[in-house]
């Protein structure tokens, strides 16, 4: 799917038909029948400002149904910066060449966005259904490619076998709809003109959201995306004691970020771990000595050595990077790495490793955040007590990776990993790469 970069717009995902019956933000009053409390008011104002609808008209008729021929004009003007559709040289389906709608419909056909109805015509005066709306927008976004098949029903009233299911599922994943108030999609419901404005506005936001990309050693042989608004590079090669062999090249790639978000254009992340009892039977970097805030370390599976382990990991990570204070550093906390989990006090020791890393990074003048899922964080750390330096750190959330930009953007409102923190980024997967939404 194409994704053009622009600035991320914060918006309320309404849920009646295209979203909800919650009124949109106050509008500027372009139309007599669209006021500050009119559903989708802000979307309608945007539609007029973009030249997709006639701003000189007295009324917009937000509750009026959108016909299929009107939909063709909306889509043409949306895709052509408000330009007037061209005239037709010949009829298309049952639409005569002299019709003001013919040029838009001809464009829909030529672009592969429609092949007409099952009856062989276009049914220009029929109202557009919500499922047809999904199909129109999907094909507009994918240059006419058919949507993928559904494996799971996205809504209770949209079975996986429905021919429109793939388009509807995509509509949800892109954040263009959240369904109706009843948790359904109402696929055969009629699209009103207000809903049409909301669909198009959210579609524009979804496809112009600037995204970050995070990469590490597993992408050393890959051609990296060039549309990244910010880049996050892994210092390690999957474990806390390894090093990314193509770090320098990936750091240079990140420096080519386009910017335009609330996030710094270049950032780093490091793998974290606490081998704990595994250090007694495996070759690890478990410390044998060191003075810590919790007393001396002598190689035991106790808090002093956990602190020293974390400190040494941070020292090693910092040594790999010139001018480390120029970057935000993220502590990658995942169950895939080795964590203390059986001996009494393991949660405290795991937390102590991270606290030691934060201490060391802070001494180096580095800004630190935490990357994890809420579930993995609880499994590894438990709760974070008052007085811990983990409190208040920014959160980079991952989870629901395959669900798309819409769910990722909605996760920006989820609780942070530690009290006092803020969710600043959410990760998801698209086209084989980790993409990241910058939260505001």
ABEGO torsion letter per residue (X at the ends): XBBBBBBBBBBBBBABGABBABBBBBBAGABAABBAABBGAAAAAAAAAAGABBAABABAGAABBBBAAAAAAAAAAAAAGGBBBBBBABBBEABBAABAAAAAAAAAAAAGABAEBAAGBAGAABBBBAAAAAAAAAAAAAGGBBBBBBABBABAABBAABAAAAAAAAAAAAGABAEBAAGBAGAABBBBAAAAAAAAAAAAAAAABBBBBBBBAAAAABBBBAABABBBBBABAGBAABBBAAAAAAAAAAAABAEGBABBABBBBBBBBBAEAAAAABBBABBABEBBAAEBBAGBBBAAAAAAAAAAAAAAAAAABBGAAABBBBBBBBAABBBBAABBGAAAAAAAAAAAAAAAAAAAGBBBBBBBBAAAAAAAAEBBBBGBAABGBBBBBBEGAAAEAAAAAAAAABBBABBGBBBABBBBBBGGBBBBBBBX
